Amino acid sequence: MQAAKKRFWWTAAGVVLLAFVTAVAFSAYLRPEMLVSFGDILSFCAALIK
């Protein structure tokens, strides 16, 4: 049971890291005026998760 719990948290941490890296890479290619909208969308999604 303990090993499964540890594996779950490592997987969750990997998914969060992948999502963060993807968001950074995606936002790097956006124009500056679109960056604000993208930030608002990320803030909204983060608020939904909480």
PQR file with spaces between the fields and no chain letter, atoms N, CA, C, O and H, PARSE charges and radii, in Angstrom:
ATOM       1  N    MET     1       0.830   -1.201    0.000 -0.4000 1.5000
ATOM       2  CA   MET     1       0.000    0.000    0.000 -0.0000 2.0000
ATOM       3  C    MET     1       0.869    1.258    0.000  0.5500 1.7000
ATOM       4  O    MET     1       0.581    2.225   -0.706 -0.5500 1.4000
ATOM       5  N    GLN     2       1.924    1.231    0.793 -0.4000 1.5000
ATOM       6  CA   GLN     2       2.811    2.397    0.888 -0.0000 2.0000
ATOM       7  C    GLN     2       3.507    2.675   -0.450  0.5500 1.7000
ATOM       8  O    GLN     2       3.647    3.829   -0.854 -0.5500 1.4000
ATOM       9  H    GLN     2       2.158    0.446    1.366  0.4000 1.0000
ATOM      10  N    ALA     3       3.942    1.611   -1.132 -0.4000 1.5000
ATOM      11  CA   ALA     3       4.614    1.778   -2.420 -0.0000 2.0000
ATOM      12  C    ALA     3       3.667    2.363   -3.465  0.5500 1.7000
ATOM      13  O    ALA     3       4.071    3.189   -4.284 -0.5500 1.4000
ATOM      14  H    ALA     3       3.829    0.673   -0.804  0.4000 1.0000
ATOM      15  N    ALA     4       2.411    1.933   -3.432 -0.4000 1.5000
ATOM      16  CA   ALA     4       1.430    2.456   -4.391 -0.0000 2.0000
ATOM      17  C    ALA     4       1.174    3.934   -4.149  0.5500 1.7000
ATOM      18  O    ALA     4       1.008    4.706   -5.093 -0.5500 1.4000
ATOM      19  H    ALA     4       2.084    1.262   -2.767  0.4000 1.0000
ATOM      20  N    LYS     5       1.144    4.324   -2.882 -0.4000 1.5000
ATOM      21  CA   LYS     5       0.930    5.737   -2.541 -0.0000 2.0000
ATOM      22  C    LYS     5       2.106    6.581   -3.018  0.5500 1.7000
ATOM      23  O    LYS     5       1.917    7.671   -3.559 -0.5500 1.4000
ATOM      24  H    LYS     5       1.279    3.697   -2.115  0.4000 1.0000
ATOM      25  N    LYS     6       3.325    6.071   -2.816 -0.4000 1.5000
ATOM      26  CA   LYS     6       4.526    6.795   -3.238 -0.0000 2.0000
ATOM      27  C    LYS     6       4.556    6.931   -4.765  0.5500 1.7000
ATOM      28  O    LYS     6       4.899    7.988   -5.296 -0.5500 1.4000
ATOM      29  H    LYS     6       3.479    5.186   -2.377  0.4000 1.0000
ATOM      30  N    ARG     7       4.195    5.853   -5.461 -0.4000 1.5000
ATOM      31  CA   ARG     7       4.180    5.876   -6.921 -0.0000 2.0000
ATOM      32  C    ARG     7       3.151    6.881   -7.428  0.5500 1.7000
ATOM      33  O    ARG     7       3.393    7.577   -8.414 -0.5500 1.4000
ATOM      34  H    ARG     7       3.917    4.994   -5.030  0.4000 1.0000
ATOM      35  N    PHE     8       2.001    6.959   -6.754 -0.4000 1.5000
ATOM      36  CA   PHE     8       0.967    7.920   -7.129 -0.0000 2.0000
ATOM      37  C    PHE     8       1.498    9.342   -7.033  0.5500 1.7000
ATOM      38  O    PHE     8       1.296   10.140   -7.949 -0.5500 1.4000
ATOM      39  H    PHE     8       1.804    6.394   -5.953  0.4000 1.0000
ATOM      40  N    TRP     9       2.180    9.672   -5.930 -0.4000 1.5000
ATOM      41  CA   TRP     9       2.674   11.031   -5.750 -0.0000 2.0000
ATOM      42  C    TRP     9       3.785   11.357   -6.743  0.5500 1.7000
ATOM      43  O    TRP     9       3.873   12.492   -7.212 -0.5500 1.4000
ATOM      44  H    TRP     9       2.345    9.023   -5.186  0.4000 1.0000
ATOM      45  N    TRP    10       4.632   10.386   -7.072 -0.4000 1.5000
ATOM      46  CA   TRP    10       5.662   10.629   -8.091 -0.0000 2.0000
ATOM      47  C    TRP    10       5.017   10.858   -9.453  0.5500 1.7000
ATOM      48  O    TRP    10       5.457   11.718  -10.214 -0.5500 1.4000
ATOM      49  H    TRP    10       4.560    9.464   -6.691  0.4000 1.0000
ATOM      50  N    THR    11       3.981   10.094   -9.757 -0.4000 1.5000
ATOM      51  CA   THR    11       3.269   10.282  -11.030 -0.0000 2.0000
ATOM      52  C    THR    11       2.583   11.637  -11.066  0.5500 1.7000
ATOM      53  O    THR    11       2.639   12.335  -12.078 -0.5500 1.4000
ATOM      54  H    THR    11       3.624    9.395   -9.138  0.4000 1.0000
ATOM      55  N    ALA    12       1.935   12.017   -9.970 -0.4000 1.5000
ATOM      56  CA   ALA    12       1.271   13.316   -9.904 -0.0000 2.0000
ATOM      57  C    ALA    12       2.282   14.451  -10.056  0.5500 1.7000
ATOM      58  O    ALA    12       2.025   15.430  -10.756 -0.5500 1.4000
ATOM      59  H    ALA    12       1.889   11.450   -9.148  0.4000 1.0000
ATOM      60  N    ALA    13       3.437   14.311   -9.395 -0.4000 1.5000
ATOM      61  CA   ALA    13       4.472   15.344   -9.513 -0.0000 2.0000
ATOM      62  C    ALA    13       4.990   15.422  -10.946  0.5500 1.7000
ATOM      63  O    ALA    13       5.255   16.514  -11.447 -0.5500 1.4000
ATOM      64  H    ALA    13       3.646   13.516   -8.827  0.4000 1.0000
ATOM      65  N    GLY    14       5.136   14.289  -11.601 -0.4000 1.5000
ATOM      66  CA   GLY    14       5.580   14.274  -13.000 -0.0000 2.0000
ATOM      67  C    GLY    14       4.589   14.940  -13.925  0.5500 1.7000
ATOM      68  O    GLY    14       4.977   15.667  -14.839 -0.5500 1.4000
ATOM      69  H    GLY    14       4.921   13.402  -11.194  0.4000 1.0000
ATOM      70  N    VAL    15       3.310   14.696  -13.694 -0.4000 1.5000
ATOM      71  CA   VAL    15       2.263   15.308  -14.530 -0.0000 2.0000
ATOM      72  C    VAL    15       2.247   16.823  -14.334  0.5500 1.7000
ATOM      73  O    VAL    15       2.122   17.579  -15.298 -0.5500 1.4000
ATOM      74  H    VAL    15       2.995   14.105  -12.951  0.4000 1.0000
ATOM      75  N    VAL    16       2.373   17.262  -13.081 -0.4000 1.5000
ATOM      76  CA   VAL    16       2.389   18.702  -12.799 -0.0000 2.0000
ATOM      77  C    VAL    16       3.609   19.353  -13.449  0.5500 1.7000
ATOM      78  O    VAL    16       3.502   20.430  -14.036 -0.5500 1.4000
ATOM      79  H    VAL    16       2.475   16.649  -12.298  0.4000 1.0000
ATOM      80  N    LEU    17       4.759   18.706  -13.347 -0.4000 1.5000
ATOM      81  CA   LEU    17       5.969   19.248  -13.964 -0.0000 2.0000
ATOM      82  C    LEU    17       5.827   19.314  -15.476  0.5500 1.7000
ATOM      83  O    LEU    17       6.212   20.309  -16.090 -0.5500 1.4000
ATOM      84  H    LEU    17       4.847   17.831  -12.871  0.4000 1.0000
ATOM      85  N    LEU    18       5.283   18.273  -16.079 -0.4000 1.5000
ATOM      86  CA   LEU    18       5.072   18.259  -17.526 -0.0000 2.0000
ATOM      87  C    LEU    18       4.113   19.365  -17.951  0.5500 1.7000
ATOM      88  O    LEU    18       4.343   20.030  -18.960 -0.5500 1.4000
ATOM      89  H    LEU    18       4.970   17.465  -15.580  0.4000 1.0000
ATOM      90  N    ALA    19       3.039   19.566  -17.189 -0.4000 1.5000
ATOM      91  CA   ALA    19       2.077   20.619  -17.508 -0.0000 2.0000
ATOM      92  C    ALA    19       2.730   22.000  -17.399  0.5500 1.7000
ATOM      93  O    ALA    19       2.476   22.875  -18.227 -0.5500 1.4000
ATOM      94  H    ALA    19       2.852   19.026  -16.369  0.4000 1.0000
ATOM      95  N    PHE    20       3.571   22.193  -16.378 -0.4000 1.5000
ATOM      96  CA   PHE    20       4.243   23.478  -16.205 -0.0000 2.0000
ATOM      97  C    PHE    20       5.210   23.746  -17.352  0.5500 1.7000
ATOM      98  O    PHE    20       5.231   24.847  -17.901 -0.5500 1.4000
ATOM      99  H    PHE    20       3.778   21.482  -15.706  0.4000 1.0000
ATOM     100  N    VAL    21       6.003   22.757  -17.714 -0.4000 1.5000
ATOM     101  CA   VAL    21       6.965   22.926  -18.816 -0.0000 2.0000
ATOM     102  C    VAL    21       6.235   23.185  -20.125  0.5500 1.7000
ATOM     103  O    VAL    21       6.662   24.019  -20.924 -0.5500 1.4000
ATOM     104  H    VAL    21       5.986   21.862  -17.268  0.4000 1.0000
ATOM     105  N    THR    22       5.145   22.479  -20.344 -0.4000 1.5000
ATOM     106  CA   THR    22       4.359   22.686  -21.567 -0.0000 2.0000
ATOM     107  C    THR    22       3.774   24.098  -21.599  0.5500 1.7000
ATOM     108  O    THR    22       3.779   24.749  -22.643 -0.5500 1.4000
ATOM     109  H    THR    22       4.798   21.802  -19.695  0.4000 1.0000
ATOM     110  N    ALA    23       3.273   24.569  -20.463 -0.4000 1.5000
ATOM     111  CA   ALA    23       2.709   25.923  -20.407 -0.0000 2.0000
ATOM     112  C    ALA    23       3.776   26.971  -20.672  0.5500 1.7000
ATOM     113  O    ALA    23       3.523   27.950  -21.375 -0.5500 1.4000
ATOM     114  H    ALA    23       3.269   24.041  -19.615  0.4000 1.0000
ATOM     115  N    VAL    24       4.967   26.778  -20.117 -0.4000 1.5000
ATOM     116  CA   VAL    24       6.054   27.733  -20.350 -0.0000 2.0000
ATOM     117  C    VAL    24       6.463   27.725  -21.815  0.5500 1.7000
ATOM     118  O    VAL    24       6.647   28.786  -22.412 -0.5500 1.4000
ATOM     119  H    VAL    24       5.173   25.984  -19.546  0.4000 1.0000
ATOM     120  N    ALA    25       6.608   26.541  -22.400 -0.4000 1.5000
ATOM     121  CA   ALA    25       7.000   26.456  -23.813 -0.0000 2.0000
ATOM     122  C    ALA    25       5.928   27.059  -24.710  0.5500 1.7000
ATOM     123  O    ALA    25       6.251   27.745  -25.679 -0.5500 1.4000
ATOM     124  H    ALA    25       6.458   25.680  -21.915  0.4000 1.0000
ATOM     125  N    PHE    26       4.664   26.813  -24.402 -0.4000 1.5000
ATOM     126  CA   PHE    26       3.570   27.357  -25.201 -0.0000 2.0000
ATOM     127  C    PHE    26       3.510   28.871  -25.091  0.5500 1.7000
ATOM     128  O    PHE    26       3.320   29.564  -26.090 -0.5500 1.4000
ATOM     129  H    PHE    26       4.403   26.255  -23.614  0.4000 1.0000
ATOM     130  N    SER    27       3.673   29.383  -23.878 -0.4000 1.5000
ATOM     131  CA   SER    27       3.582   30.831  -23.703 -0.0000 2.0000
ATOM     132  C    SER    27       4.770   31.553  -24.330  0.5500 1.7000
ATOM     133  O    SER    27       4.668   32.735  -24.660 -0.5500 1.4000
ATOM     134  H    SER    27       3.827   28.820  -23.067  0.4000 1.0000
ATOM     135  N    ALA    28       5.884   30.868  -24.496 -0.4000 1.5000
ATOM     136  CA   ALA    28       7.048   31.492  -25.120 -0.0000 2.0000
ATOM     137  C    ALA    28       6.779   31.828  -26.585  0.5500 1.7000
ATOM     138  O    ALA    28       7.402   32.733  -27.140 -0.5500 1.4000
ATOM     139  H    ALA    28       5.967   29.909  -24.228  0.4000 1.0000
ATOM     140  N    TYR    29       5.856   31.105  -27.210 -0.4000 1.5000
ATOM     141  CA   TYR    29       5.569   31.346  -28.623 -0.0000 2.0000
ATOM     142  C    TYR    29       4.382   32.278  -28.844  0.5500 1.7000
ATOM     143  O    TYR    29       4.049   32.596  -29.986 -0.5500 1.4000
ATOM     144  H    TYR    29       5.350   30.370  -26.760  0.4000 1.0000
ATOM     145  N    LEU    30       3.754   32.711  -27.781 -0.4000 1.5000
ATOM     146  CA   LEU    30       2.619   33.608  -27.925 -0.0000 2.0000
ATOM     147  C    LEU    30       3.087   35.056  -28.025  0.5500 1.7000
ATOM     148  O    LEU    30       4.159   35.420  -27.542 -0.5500 1.4000
ATOM     149  H    LEU    30       4.025   32.453  -26.853  0.4000 1.0000
ATOM     150  N    ARG    31       2.274   35.844  -28.649 -0.4000 1.5000
ATOM     151  CA   ARG    31       2.563   37.278  -28.684 -0.0000 2.0000
ATOM     152  C    ARG    31       2.313   37.861  -27.295  0.5500 1.7000
ATOM     153  O    ARG    31       1.519   37.301  -26.539 -0.5500 1.4000
ATOM     154  H    ARG    31       1.404   35.548  -29.041  0.4000 1.0000
ATOM     155  N    PRO    32       2.971   38.974  -26.934 -0.5600 1.5000
ATOM     156  CA   PRO    32       2.820   39.540  -25.588  0.2800 2.0000
ATOM     157  C    PRO    32       1.381   39.865  -25.202  0.5500 1.7000
ATOM     158  O    PRO    32       1.008   39.683  -24.043 -0.5500 1.4000
ATOM     159  N    GLU    33       0.572   40.336  -26.129 -0.4000 1.5000
ATOM     160  CA   GLU    33      -0.806   40.677  -25.769 -0.0000 2.0000
ATOM     161  C    GLU    33      -1.635   39.417  -25.512  0.5500 1.7000
ATOM     162  O    GLU    33      -2.632   39.465  -24.791 -0.5500 1.4000
ATOM     163  H    GLU    33       0.875   40.484  -27.070  0.4000 1.0000
ATOM     164  N    MET    34      -1.226   38.297  -26.096 -0.4000 1.5000
ATOM     165  CA   MET    34      -1.921   37.040  -25.839 -0.0000 2.0000
ATOM     166  C    MET    34      -1.452   36.405  -24.539  0.5500 1.7000
ATOM     167  O    MET    34      -2.145   35.558  -23.976 -0.5500 1.4000
ATOM     168  H    MET    34      -0.417   38.258  -26.682  0.4000 1.0000
ATOM     169  N    LEU    35      -0.282   36.807  -24.061 -0.4000 1.5000
ATOM     170  CA   LEU    35       0.277   36.231  -22.841 -0.0000 2.0000
ATOM     171  C    LEU    35      -0.607   36.526  -21.635  0.5500 1.7000
ATOM     172  O    LEU    35      -0.738   35.697  -20.734 -0.5500 1.4000
ATOM     173  H    LEU    35       0.281   37.495  -24.518  0.4000 1.0000
ATOM     174  N    VAL    36      -1.213   37.718  -21.624 -0.4000 1.5000
ATOM     175  CA   VAL    36      -2.091   38.091  -20.515 -0.0000 2.0000
ATOM     176  C    VAL    36      -3.305   37.175  -20.489  0.5500 1.7000
ATOM     177  O    VAL    36      -3.702   36.702  -19.424 -0.5500 1.4000
ATOM     178  H    VAL    36      -1.105   38.391  -22.355  0.4000 1.0000
ATOM     179  N    SER    37      -3.892   36.923  -21.639 -0.4000 1.5000
ATOM     180  CA   SER    37      -5.049   36.037  -21.702 -0.0000 2.0000
ATOM     181  C    SER    37      -4.671   34.625  -21.277  0.5500 1.7000
ATOM     182  O    SER    37      -5.423   33.967  -20.558 -0.5500 1.4000
ATOM     183  H    SER    37      -3.569   37.308  -22.504  0.4000 1.0000
ATOM     184  N    PHE    38      -3.515   34.163  -21.716 -0.4000 1.5000
ATOM     185  CA   PHE    38      -3.065   32.829  -21.355 -0.0000 2.0000
ATOM     186  C    PHE    38      -2.851   32.739  -19.844  0.5500 1.7000
ATOM     187  O    PHE    38      -3.184   31.725  -19.231 -0.5500 1.4000
ATOM     188  H    PHE    38      -2.904   34.698  -22.300  0.4000 1.0000
ATOM     189  N    GLY    39      -2.301   33.784  -19.246 -0.4000 1.5000
ATOM     190  CA   GLY    39      -2.119   33.821  -17.797 -0.0000 2.0000
ATOM     191  C    GLY    39      -3.447   33.800  -17.069  0.5500 1.7000
ATOM     192  O    GLY    39      -3.580   33.149  -16.033 -0.5500 1.4000
ATOM     193  H    GLY    39      -2.031   34.608  -19.744  0.4000 1.0000
ATOM     194  N    ASP    40      -4.438   34.514  -17.607 -0.4000 1.5000
ATOM     195  CA   ASP    40      -5.774   34.503  -17.004 -0.0000 2.0000
ATOM     196  C    ASP    40      -6.391   33.113  -17.068  0.5500 1.7000
ATOM     197  O    ASP    40      -7.039   32.671  -16.119 -0.5500 1.4000
ATOM     198  H    ASP    40      -4.329   35.044  -18.449  0.4000 1.0000
ATOM     199  N    ILE    41      -6.191   32.432  -18.180 -0.4000 1.5000
ATOM     200  CA   ILE    41      -6.729   31.074  -18.325 -0.0000 2.0000
ATOM     201  C    ILE    41      -6.053   30.136  -17.322  0.5500 1.7000
ATOM     202  O    ILE    41      -6.724   29.321  -16.688 -0.5500 1.4000
ATOM     203  H    ILE    41      -5.664   32.791  -18.951  0.4000 1.0000
ATOM     204  N    LEU    42      -4.731   30.246  -17.175 -0.4000 1.5000
ATOM     205  CA   LEU    42      -4.018   29.400  -16.207 -0.0000 2.0000
ATOM     206  C    LEU    42      -4.472   29.707  -14.781  0.5500 1.7000
ATOM     207  O    LEU    42      -4.631   28.790  -13.975 -0.5500 1.4000
ATOM     208  H    LEU    42      -4.186   30.907  -17.690  0.4000 1.0000
ATOM     209  N    SER    43      -4.681   30.971  -14.465 -0.4000 1.5000
ATOM     210  CA   SER    43      -5.156   31.337  -13.127 -0.0000 2.0000
ATOM     211  C    SER    43      -6.541   30.762  -12.876  0.5500 1.7000
ATOM     212  O    SER    43      -6.827   30.265  -11.786 -0.5500 1.4000
ATOM     213  H    SER    43      -4.552   31.716  -15.120  0.4000 1.0000
ATOM     214  N    PHE    44      -7.387   30.829  -13.874 -0.4000 1.5000
ATOM     215  CA   PHE    44      -8.731   30.285  -13.728 -0.0000 2.0000
ATOM     216  C    PHE    44      -8.692   28.770  -13.500  0.5500 1.7000
ATOM     217  O    PHE    44      -9.412   28.246  -12.650 -0.5500 1.4000
ATOM     218  H    PHE    44      -7.154   31.233  -14.759  0.4000 1.0000
ATOM     219  N    CYS    45      -7.842   28.067  -14.270 -0.4000 1.5000
ATOM     220  CA   CYS    45      -7.721   26.615  -14.104 -0.0000 2.0000
ATOM     221  C    CYS    45      -7.138   26.274  -12.732  0.5500 1.7000
ATOM     222  O    CYS    45      -7.563   25.307  -12.100 -0.5500 1.4000
ATOM     223  H    CYS    45      -7.257   28.492  -14.961  0.4000 1.0000
ATOM     224  N    ALA    46      -6.181   27.054  -12.277 -0.4000 1.5000
ATOM     225  CA   ALA    46      -5.604   26.806  -10.942 -0.0000 2.0000
ATOM     226  C    ALA    46      -6.641   27.026   -9.853  0.5500 1.7000
ATOM     227  O    ALA    46      -6.661   26.305   -8.855 -0.5500 1.4000
ATOM     228  H    ALA    46      -5.836   27.839  -12.791  0.4000 1.0000
ATOM     229  N    ALA    47      -7.505   28.023  -10.041 -0.4000 1.5000
ATOM     230  CA   ALA    47      -8.566   28.266   -9.063 -0.0000 2.0000
ATOM     231  C    ALA    47      -9.569   27.128   -9.046  0.5500 1.7000
ATOM     232  O    ALA    47     -10.112   26.795   -7.993 -0.5500 1.4000
ATOM     233  H    ALA    47      -7.489   28.609  -10.852  0.4000 1.0000
ATOM     234  N    LEU    48      -9.821   26.525  -10.204 -0.4000 1.5000
ATOM     235  CA   LEU    48     -10.736   25.385  -10.259 -0.0000 2.0000
ATOM     236  C    LEU    48     -10.176   24.180   -9.527  0.5500 1.7000
ATOM     237  O    LEU    48     -10.917   23.431   -8.890 -0.5500 1.4000
ATOM     238  H    LEU    48      -9.380   26.795  -11.060  0.4000 1.0000
ATOM     239  N    ILE    49      -8.860   23.996   -9.619 -0.4000 1.5000
ATOM     240  CA   ILE    49      -8.219   22.853   -8.973 -0.0000 2.0000
ATOM     241  C    ILE    49      -8.281   22.984   -7.458  0.5500 1.7000
ATOM     242  O    ILE    49      -8.466   21.993   -6.752 -0.5500 1.4000
ATOM     243  H    ILE    49      -8.259   24.605  -10.137  0.4000 1.0000
ATOM     244  N    LYS    50      -8.124   24.211   -6.958 -0.4000 1.5000
ATOM     245  CA   LYS    50      -8.170   24.428   -5.508 -0.0000 2.0000
ATOM     246  C    LYS    50      -9.541   24.252   -5.035  0.5500 1.7000
ATOM     247  O    LYS    50      -9.804   24.390   -3.840 -0.5500 1.4000
ATOM     248  H    LYS    50      -7.973   25.016   -7.532  0.4000 1.0000
